[in-house]
Structures are given as C-alpha cells and as structure tokens.
Amino acid sequence: MVYLESPSTDPYFNLALEQYVFDCLPRDREYFMLWQNDNTIVVGQNQNTEAEINRAFVEQHHINVVRRSTGGGAVYHDLGNLNYSFITDVGDDGISIRRFTEPVVAALRSLGLNAEASGRNDILVEGRKVSGTAQRRHGGRILHHGTLLFDANPGMVAGLSLI
C-alpha cells in the first residue's frame, strides 16, 4: 500500500488530489491518503447544496463549500478533523464497508481508544460517532473515504446546524 499525505489544507486541492489518485495513478497498487481541510462543508454527490448549508453563516465565517464524488450527507471539516481515503481495485469482497472500517478501528484501538464499527458506515469511540464514511465504485476501482473527528470547533458545528 502506498501512503500519501496531502501537504495542503485547501479542500479544492485535496478533493482534486484524491480524484487524481483514483483516476491516474498506477492500478497495480493500493493507496491510503491522509488529508485535512480548513473550514469547509463537504456535500455529497447527490445533495442540494443550498438545502444543506446556512448560506449567511457560511459567508460570515468564510467557510468553503465543496462537493465530493461520493454520496452521503454533508459534513463539516476543520483542522480538528482528519480525513482518510482508501483507493484500490474492487477485489473479491466488492465494496464492503467493513474492508475499510476495520483497519481504522484497529488503528484507533492501538491508540487505546474504545473504538467500534457501527451501523452501516460509522465508527464510534466510547459510543459517540467520530467517523462517517462514503464510497464510490467506477471502472473496477473503489474510493472509500471517511472523517475522523478529534478536535473540531463545536461552535462552528453548532452554527452550521442552524439551517
């Protein structure tokens, strides 16, 4: 597996880098990417952006709004959030979420955290959601990415929920 770490906190750069790895890097390798976005709302592929954001709050706080290539709900990113991506061929187990959540849960447990996979695509620590995931499949490849919330600004998250 090839480890990649984005040098940028620009969400436009990071999502473009993720897409470039998915589309252009050699397919004989698997990729694991870590990245962070500063002050961003990332909306899912099929969401209505205007319905998902509080436009006045976004503009007042200079929050980036970007769309990702996977489904799922809108999420807030700041520097208290670490994002990860797995990019690989489909393999025998297809698009199983477990294939990608298990290594993240194991990594969190190795740090002494009581982590578990829960529901369809969440990771919990001490019963609280710290990660949501999404994925897409195209041309025999999978992009699976998720968030790891560790120290996000709760005031920003609360303000964003006032839609």
MIVEX-741197 format. One record per residue: x, y, z of N, C-alpha, C in turn; residue in one letter. Coordinates in nm, 3 decimals, always signed. Atoms other than C-alpha are relative to their C-alpha. Last residue first. Example, Ala and Ser with C-alpha at 12.3 -4.5 7.8 and 13.67 -1.06 7.14 Angstrom:
BEGIN
[[-0.082; -0.119; -0.006]; [+1.367; -0.106; +0.714]; [-0.077; +0.109; +0.073]; "s"] [[+0.089; -0.119; +0.000]; [+1.230; -0.450; +0.780]; [+0.090; +0.120; +0.000]; "a"] 
//
This chain:
BEGIN
[[+0.044; -0.027; +0.138]; [-3.022; +2.584; +0.883]; [-0.145; +0.041; +0.001]; "i"] [[+0.114; -0.092; -0.012]; [-2.893; +2.611; +1.240]; [-0.050; +0.041; -0.139]; "l"] [[+0.123; +0.081; -0.010]; [-2.672; +2.302; +1.211]; [-0.125; +0.088; +0.012]; "s"] [[+0.035; +0.057; +0.130]; [-2.386; +2.510; +1.078]; [-0.130; -0.077; +0.006]; "l"] [[+0.049; -0.107; +0.087]; [-2.375; +2.717; +1.393]; [-0.044; -0.051; -0.134]; "g"] [[+0.133; -0.039; -0.048]; [-2.348; +2.405; +1.612]; [-0.058; +0.108; -0.090]; "a"] [[+0.090; +0.110; +0.029]; [-2.057; +2.269; +1.404]; [-0.142; +0.036; +0.042]; "v"] [[+0.023; +0.000; +0.145]; [-1.886; +2.606; +1.415]; [-0.098; -0.110; -0.037]; "m"] [[+0.079; -0.118; +0.033]; [-1.927; +2.637; +1.789]; [-0.032; +0.008; -0.148]; "g"] [[+0.143; +0.028; -0.020]; [-1.808; +2.277; +1.838]; [-0.090; +0.119; -0.031]; "p"] [[+0.055; -0.115; -0.071]; [-1.470; +2.354; +1.676]; [-0.150; -0.020; +0.019]; "n"] [[+0.066; -0.102; +0.081]; [-1.344; +2.012; +1.574]; [-0.055; +0.110; +0.090]; "a"] [[-0.003; -0.126; -0.074]; [-1.100; +1.823; +1.797]; [-0.064; +0.113; -0.080]; "d"] [[-0.074; +0.010; -0.125]; [-1.086; +1.452; +1.709]; [+0.000; +0.129; +0.079]; "f"] [[+0.020; -0.119; -0.081]; [-1.333; +1.387; +1.429]; [+0.078; -0.016; +0.129]; "l"] [[-0.030; +0.034; -0.139]; [-1.201; +1.121; +1.196]; [-0.004; +0.129; +0.080]; "l"] [[-0.046; -0.105; -0.089]; [-1.357; +1.150; +0.855]; [+0.038; -0.061; +0.133]; "t"] [[+0.070; -0.027; -0.124]; [-1.401; +0.896; +0.583]; [+0.064; +0.113; +0.076]; "g"] [[-0.060; -0.101; -0.086]; [-1.309; +0.787; +0.237]; [-0.087; +0.026; +0.121]; "h"] [[+0.068; +0.003; -0.130]; [-1.358; +0.484; +0.018]; [+0.067; +0.106; +0.085]; "h"] [[-0.044; -0.110; -0.085]; [-1.271; +0.518; -0.349]; [-0.084; -0.009; +0.126]; "l"] [[+0.079; -0.052; -0.112]; [-1.314; +0.187; -0.520]; [+0.074; +0.118; +0.061]; "i"] [[-0.073; -0.063; -0.110]; [-1.186; +0.081; -0.861]; [-0.098; +0.043; +0.107]; "r"] [[-0.071; +0.102; -0.076]; [-1.335; -0.167; -1.112]; [+0.083; +0.054; +0.115]; "g"] [[-0.102; +0.067; +0.079]; [-1.422; +0.110; -1.357]; [+0.081; -0.103; +0.075]; "g"] [[+0.000; -0.036; +0.141]; [-1.605; +0.316; -1.100]; [+0.114; -0.073; -0.070]; "h"] [[-0.066; +0.101; +0.082]; [-1.707; +0.246; -0.743]; [-0.010; +0.045; -0.145]; "r"] [[+0.055; +0.017; +0.134]; [-1.798; +0.504; -0.489]; [+0.087; -0.098; -0.075]; "r"] [[-0.083; +0.060; +0.104]; [-1.755; +0.535; -0.118]; [-0.070; +0.004; -0.134]; "q"] [[+0.074; +0.007; +0.126]; [-1.871; +0.711; +0.193]; [+0.093; -0.064; -0.102]; "a"] [[-0.073; +0.037; +0.121]; [-1.765; +0.712; +0.556]; [-0.093; +0.002; -0.121]; "t"] [[+0.096; +0.045; +0.099]; [-1.865; +0.865; +0.887]; [+0.078; -0.028; -0.128]; "g"] [[-0.030; +0.016; +0.142]; [-1.628; +0.892; +1.176]; [-0.123; -0.046; -0.077]; "s"] [[-0.119; -0.077; +0.032]; [-1.622; +1.003; +1.538]; [+0.035; -0.008; -0.148]; "v"] [[-0.046; +0.004; +0.139]; [-1.970; +0.889; +1.642]; [+0.121; +0.092; -0.019]; "k"] [[+0.026; -0.124; +0.073]; [-2.001; +0.851; +2.016]; [+0.061; -0.006; -0.140]; "r"] [[+0.140; -0.014; +0.037]; [-2.037; +0.515; +2.196]; [-0.035; +0.126; -0.077]; "g"] [[+0.079; -0.016; -0.123]; [-1.698; +0.537; +2.370]; [-0.147; +0.028; -0.032]; "e"] [[-0.094; +0.011; -0.111]; [-1.543; +0.579; +2.025]; [-0.079; +0.034; +0.125]; "v"] [[+0.029; -0.061; -0.129]; [-1.775; +0.511; +1.732]; [+0.119; -0.018; +0.093]; "l"] [[-0.094; +0.049; -0.100]; [-1.708; +0.444; +1.365]; [-0.027; +0.079; +0.127]; "i"] [[-0.053; -0.089; -0.102]; [-1.992; +0.482; +1.115]; [+0.105; -0.070; +0.087]; "d"] [[-0.130; -0.054; +0.040]; [-2.077; +0.314; +0.784]; [+0.060; +0.097; +0.102]; "n"] [[-0.040; +0.027; +0.137]; [-2.387; +0.095; +0.804]; [+0.141; +0.047; -0.029]; "r"] [[+0.094; -0.034; +0.106]; [-2.440; +0.084; +1.175]; [+0.056; -0.034; -0.137]; "g"] [[+0.139; +0.001; -0.039]; [-2.139; +0.070; +1.399]; [-0.088; +0.038; -0.118]; "s"] [[+0.081; -0.031; +0.118]; [-1.770; -0.003; +1.372]; [-0.145; -0.013; +0.041]; "a"] [[+0.075; +0.109; +0.062]; [-1.602; +0.003; +1.711]; [-0.068; +0.052; -0.126]; "e"] [[+0.062; -0.025; +0.130]; [-1.347; +0.209; +1.901]; [-0.072; -0.123; -0.050]; "a"] [[+0.103; +0.103; +0.008]; [-1.256; +0.203; +2.273]; [-0.082; +0.024; -0.127]; "n"] [[+0.139; -0.046; +0.005]; [-0.943; +0.413; +2.233]; [-0.095; -0.118; -0.014]; "l"] [[+0.065; +0.013; -0.130]; [-0.601; +0.297; +2.350]; [-0.144; +0.046; +0.004]; "g"] [[-0.027; -0.123; -0.074]; [-0.406; +0.423; +2.049]; [-0.067; +0.000; +0.136]; "l"] [[-0.144; +0.004; -0.032]; [-0.395; +0.067; +1.911]; [+0.043; +0.126; +0.074]; "s"] [[-0.018; +0.086; -0.118]; [-0.776; +0.075; +1.935]; [+0.146; -0.006; +0.042]; "r"] [[+0.050; -0.074; -0.116]; [-0.785; +0.371; +1.697]; [+0.017; -0.081; +0.128]; "l"] [[-0.097; -0.108; -0.028]; [-0.563; +0.186; +1.448]; [-0.043; +0.081; +0.123]; "a"] [[-0.120; +0.060; -0.060]; [-0.781; -0.126; +1.473]; [+0.104; +0.106; +0.034]; "a"] [[+0.035; +0.039; -0.137]; [-1.097; +0.079; +1.411]; [+0.123; -0.060; +0.070]; "v"] [[+0.009; -0.126; -0.073]; [-0.931; +0.234; +1.105]; [-0.036; -0.028; +0.146]; "v"] [[-0.135; -0.051; -0.029]; [-0.821; -0.107; +0.976]; [-0.001; +0.131; +0.079]; "p"] [[-0.075; +0.082; -0.095]; [-1.175; -0.246; +1.025]; [+0.142; +0.050; +0.025]; "e"] [[+0.016; -0.051; -0.137]; [-1.350; +0.046; +0.853]; [+0.082; -0.080; +0.101]; "t"] [[-0.071; -0.126; -0.022]; [-1.208; -0.025; +0.507]; [-0.016; +0.054; +0.142]; "f"] [[-0.136; +0.011; +0.053]; [-1.297; -0.390; +0.442]; [+0.083; +0.124; +0.033]; "r"] [[-0.083; +0.062; -0.104]; [-1.603; -0.342; +0.664]; [+0.147; -0.011; -0.042]; "r"] [[-0.044; -0.108; -0.088]; [-1.755; -0.107; +0.406]; [+0.098; -0.055; +0.105]; "i"] [[+0.028; +0.015; -0.142]; [-1.772; -0.395; +0.160]; [+0.059; +0.115; +0.082]; "s"] [[-0.009; -0.134; -0.060]; [-1.746; -0.271; -0.197]; [-0.034; -0.002; +0.149]; "i"] [[+0.080; -0.107; +0.057]; [-1.664; -0.600; -0.363]; [+0.019; +0.132; +0.071]; "g"] [[+0.108; -0.036; -0.091]; [-1.521; -0.866; -0.133]; [-0.080; +0.121; -0.046]; "d"] [[+0.098; +0.107; -0.017]; [-1.320; -1.031; -0.408]; [-0.117; +0.038; +0.089]; "d"] [[-0.037; +0.120; -0.074]; [-1.131; -0.718; -0.512]; [-0.116; -0.096; +0.016]; "g"] [[+0.116; +0.052; -0.071]; [-1.267; -0.377; -0.611]; [+0.036; -0.124; +0.082]; "v"] [[+0.090; +0.075; +0.086]; [-0.934; -0.223; -0.705]; [-0.108; -0.065; +0.086]; "d"] [[-0.049; +0.132; +0.038]; [-0.790; +0.028; -0.464]; [-0.093; -0.063; -0.102]; "t"] [[+0.027; +0.010; +0.143]; [-0.821; +0.379; -0.324]; [+0.065; -0.129; -0.047]; "i"] [[-0.055; +0.124; +0.054]; [-0.852; +0.418; +0.052]; [-0.038; -0.002; -0.147]; "f"] [[+0.054; +0.060; +0.122]; [-0.904; +0.773; +0.171]; [+0.074; -0.129; -0.029]; "s"] [[-0.079; +0.108; +0.056]; [-0.859; +0.940; +0.509]; [-0.071; -0.055; -0.123]; "y"] [[+0.070; +0.075; +0.104]; [-0.972; +1.267; +0.656]; [+0.093; -0.106; -0.055]; "n"] [[-0.095; +0.066; +0.089]; [-0.853; +1.413; +0.986]; [-0.080; -0.085; -0.099]; "l"] [[+0.058; +0.114; +0.070]; [-1.082; +1.662; +1.162]; [+0.107; -0.056; -0.094]; "n"] [[+0.024; +0.100; -0.104]; [-0.972; +1.919; +1.417]; [-0.063; -0.126; -0.056]; "g"] [[-0.128; +0.064; -0.031]; [-0.823; +2.126; +1.133]; [-0.008; -0.096; +0.118]; "l"] [[-0.096; -0.102; -0.037]; [-1.173; +2.191; +1.006]; [+0.127; -0.072; +0.041]; "d"] [[-0.141; +0.029; -0.024]; [-1.424; +1.980; +0.820]; [+0.068; +0.126; +0.052]; "h"] [[-0.087; -0.116; -0.024]; [-1.804; +1.995; +0.831]; [+0.141; -0.048; +0.029]; "y"] [[-0.084; +0.005; -0.120]; [-2.004; +1.714; +0.676]; [+0.083; +0.127; +0.008]; "v"] [[-0.096; -0.109; -0.012]; [-2.291; +1.698; +0.426]; [+0.075; -0.013; +0.133]; "a"] [[+0.042; -0.132; -0.046]; [-2.461; +1.364; +0.391]; [+0.113; +0.101; +0.004]; "g"] [[+0.002; -0.028; -0.143]; [-2.384; +1.056; +0.188]; [-0.036; +0.144; +0.029]; "g"] [[+0.128; -0.036; -0.059]; [-2.281; +1.003; -0.170]; [+0.012; +0.032; +0.147]; "g"] [[+0.072; +0.110; -0.063]; [-1.934; +1.007; -0.321]; [-0.131; +0.052; +0.058]; "t"] [[+0.049; +0.091; +0.104]; [-1.773; +1.244; -0.573]; [-0.076; -0.119; +0.056]; "s"] [[-0.085; +0.118; +0.020]; [-1.732; +1.525; -0.323]; [-0.066; -0.093; -0.101]; "r"] [[+0.075; +0.123; +0.024]; [-1.886; +1.872; -0.346]; [+0.099; -0.114; -0.020]; "r"] [[-0.045; +0.083; +0.111]; [-1.722; +2.179; -0.195]; [-0.088; -0.125; -0.009]; "v"] [[+0.103; +0.099; +0.027]; [-1.830; +2.469; +0.027]; [+0.044; -0.076; -0.125]; "v"] [[+0.002; +0.057; +0.135]; [-1.552; +2.675; +0.182]; [-0.116; -0.098; -0.010]; "n"] [[-0.008; +0.146; +0.007]; [-1.639; +2.858; +0.502]; [-0.006; -0.042; -0.146]; "i"] [[-0.094; +0.033; +0.109]; [-1.563; +3.230; +0.521]; [+0.025; -0.151; -0.009]; "h"] [[-0.117; +0.068; -0.057]; [-1.737; +3.269; +0.860]; [+0.100; -0.048; -0.106]; "h"] [[-0.052; -0.076; -0.114]; [-1.995; +3.529; +0.753]; [+0.130; -0.059; +0.053]; "q"] [[-0.065; -0.120; +0.050]; [-2.040; +3.359; +0.415]; [+0.063; +0.081; +0.112]; "e"] [[-0.115; +0.039; +0.082]; [-2.109; +3.017; +0.563]; [+0.076; +0.123; -0.048]; "v"] [[-0.104; +0.044; -0.094]; [-2.337; +3.161; +0.833]; [+0.127; -0.035; -0.076]; "f"] [[-0.047; -0.119; -0.073]; [-2.542; +3.353; +0.571]; [+0.114; -0.036; +0.096]; "a"] [[-0.080; -0.088; +0.086]; [-2.561; +3.047; +0.341]; [+0.054; +0.121; +0.077]; "r"] [[+0.054; -0.126; -0.047]; [-2.679; +2.803; +0.610]; [+0.085; +0.107; -0.069]; "n"] [[-0.083; -0.098; -0.069]; [-2.596; +2.490; +0.418]; [-0.082; +0.119; +0.048]; "i"] [[-0.089; +0.058; -0.101]; [-2.765; +2.164; +0.318]; [+0.077; +0.104; +0.080]; "e"] [[+0.082; +0.058; -0.107]; [-3.069; +2.290; +0.122]; [+0.086; -0.049; +0.118]; "a"] [[+0.072; -0.108; -0.068]; [-2.849; +2.521; -0.085]; [-0.087; -0.052; +0.115]; "e"] [[-0.089; -0.078; -0.085]; [-2.615; +2.232; -0.166]; [-0.074; +0.108; +0.079]; "t"] [[+0.030; -0.137; +0.039]; [-2.886; +2.001; -0.297]; [+0.079; +0.090; +0.095]; "n"] [[+0.072; -0.092; -0.087]; [-2.725; +1.663; -0.237]; [-0.025; +0.135; -0.066]; "q"] [[+0.138; -0.019; +0.045]; [-2.639; +1.399; -0.496]; [-0.081; +0.098; +0.086]; "n"] [[+0.016; -0.007; +0.145]; [-2.259; +1.395; -0.473]; [-0.142; +0.038; -0.043]; "q"] [[+0.002; +0.124; +0.076]; [-2.243; +1.459; -0.102]; [-0.036; +0.023; -0.146]; "g"] [[+0.132; +0.056; +0.027]; [-2.161; +1.800; +0.043]; [+0.013; -0.125; -0.086]; "v"] [[-0.010; +0.089; +0.115]; [-1.830; +1.896; +0.202]; [-0.136; -0.066; -0.018]; "v"] [[+0.114; +0.091; +0.004]; [-1.854; +2.198; +0.430]; [+0.016; -0.082; -0.128]; "i"] [[+0.065; +0.044; +0.123]; [-1.515; +2.352; +0.487]; [-0.125; -0.081; +0.030]; "t"] [[+0.128; -0.072; +0.008]; [-1.315; +2.544; +0.746]; [-0.080; -0.029; -0.128]; "n"] [[+0.027; -0.107; -0.094]; [-0.965; +2.401; +0.685]; [-0.136; +0.062; -0.031]; "d"] [[+0.054; -0.121; +0.061]; [-0.939; +2.067; +0.515]; [-0.023; +0.102; +0.109]; "n"] [[+0.085; -0.085; -0.082]; [-0.716; +1.785; +0.632]; [-0.047; +0.118; -0.083]; "q"] [[+0.010; -0.142; +0.037]; [-0.555; +1.496; +0.449]; [-0.092; +0.073; +0.095]; "w"] [[+0.047; -0.081; -0.112]; [-0.445; +1.135; +0.482]; [+0.003; +0.146; -0.041]; "l"] [[-0.030; -0.143; -0.002]; [-0.422; +0.904; +0.180]; [-0.056; +0.063; +0.127]; "m"] [[+0.061; -0.050; -0.123]; [-0.401; +0.527; +0.154]; [+0.045; +0.143; +0.013]; "f"] [[-0.042; -0.129; -0.055]; [-0.333; +0.386; -0.191]; [-0.078; +0.031; +0.126]; "y"] [[+0.107; -0.055; -0.082]; [-0.339; +0.036; -0.335]; [+0.054; +0.127; +0.063]; "e"] [[-0.026; -0.033; -0.140]; [-0.103; -0.051; -0.618]; [-0.130; +0.043; +0.069]; "r"] [[-0.060; +0.118; -0.061]; [-0.120; -0.222; -0.958]; [+0.035; +0.024; +0.148]; "d"] [[+0.101; +0.086; -0.063]; [-0.366; +0.044; -1.067]; [+0.058; -0.125; +0.063]; "r"] [[-0.001; +0.141; +0.043]; [-0.100; +0.301; -1.139]; [-0.096; -0.087; +0.081]; "p"] [[-0.117; +0.073; -0.050]; [-0.205; +0.658; -1.054]; [-0.010; -0.148; -0.035]; "l"] [[-0.123; -0.004; +0.077]; [-0.447; +0.839; -1.285]; [+0.118; -0.080; +0.053]; "c"] [[+0.006; +0.010; +0.146]; [-0.814; +0.817; -1.195]; [+0.133; -0.030; -0.067]; "d"] [[+0.100; +0.097; +0.044]; [-0.827; +0.745; -0.820]; [+0.008; -0.024; -0.151]; "f"] [[-0.050; +0.131; -0.043]; [-0.503; +0.929; -0.738]; [-0.094; -0.109; -0.051]; "v"] [[-0.115; +0.031; +0.084]; [-0.623; +1.225; -0.946]; [+0.057; -0.138; +0.036]; "y"] [[+0.052; +0.042; +0.130]; [-0.962; +1.220; -0.771]; [+0.114; -0.038; -0.095]; "q"] [[+0.065; +0.129; -0.019]; [-0.797; +1.231; -0.428]; [-0.051; -0.054; -0.134]; "e"] [[-0.107; +0.098; -0.018]; [-0.572; +1.512; -0.544]; [-0.058; -0.140; +0.016]; "l"] [[-0.059; +0.022; +0.134]; [-0.874; +1.706; -0.676]; [+0.113; -0.102; +0.009]; "a"] [[+0.094; +0.084; +0.075]; [-1.052; +1.655; -0.342]; [+0.050; -0.025; -0.142]; "l"] [[+0.004; +0.136; -0.057]; [-0.743; +1.781; -0.159]; [-0.097; -0.092; -0.074]; "n"] [[-0.120; +0.076; +0.033]; [-0.681; +2.080; -0.386]; [-0.014; -0.144; +0.046]; "f"] [[+0.005; +0.018; +0.145]; [-1.039; +2.205; -0.361]; [+0.120; -0.081; -0.047]; "y"] [[+0.091; +0.109; +0.037]; [-1.040; +2.144; +0.014]; [-0.009; -0.025; -0.150]; "p"] [[+0.096; -0.056; +0.095]; [-0.727; +2.356; +0.073]; [-0.092; -0.111; -0.048]; "d"] [[+0.128; +0.002; -0.071]; [-0.550; +2.217; +0.381]; [-0.109; +0.064; -0.085]; "t"] [[+0.089; -0.114; +0.005]; [-0.244; +2.126; +0.175]; [-0.121; -0.017; +0.091]; "s"] [[-0.069; -0.112; -0.066]; [+0.060; +1.900; +0.204]; [-0.091; +0.121; +0.020]; "p"] [[+0.012; -0.127; +0.069]; [-0.156; +1.595; +0.133]; [+0.074; +0.109; +0.078]; "s"] [[+0.047; -0.100; -0.094]; [-0.024; +1.272; +0.279]; [-0.003; +0.134; -0.073]; "e"] [[-0.007; -0.137; +0.051]; [+0.013; +0.966; +0.060]; [-0.055; +0.093; +0.107]; "l"] [[+0.051; -0.103; -0.091]; [+0.090; +0.612; +0.177]; [+0.022; +0.138; -0.062]; "y"] [[-0.074; -0.125; +0.009]; [+0.129; +0.345; -0.092]; [-0.067; +0.103; +0.090]; "v"] [[+0.085; -0.117; +0.000]; [+0.000; +0.000; +0.000]; [+0.090; +0.123; +0.000]; "m"] 
//
